[in-house]
Amino acid sequence: MAFEITERKANGMIRYKRRCDCGWKESSTAEIVPPRSISYTCPKCGKKNSGTVA
């Protein structure tokens, strides 16, 4: 899974943290307006992760 949703706000914004199957999880959260595709390379194992936050 490429992300973990931490909060859905009343105004439609979503707070999320990036994560990887290797166990790495981002310590900070980001806010976006869904739907949005995210992709990144894990800093721990180098795996390319992607997904859609909806």
Number of C-alpha atoms within 10 A of each C-alpha: 10 20 19 16 15 13 12 12 10 7 7 9 14 20 17 19 16 22 18 23 12 11 8 13 17 15 8 9 14 12 15 13 12 12 11 10 10 13 13 15 13 19 12 11 12 11 13 12 17 16 13 12 18 11
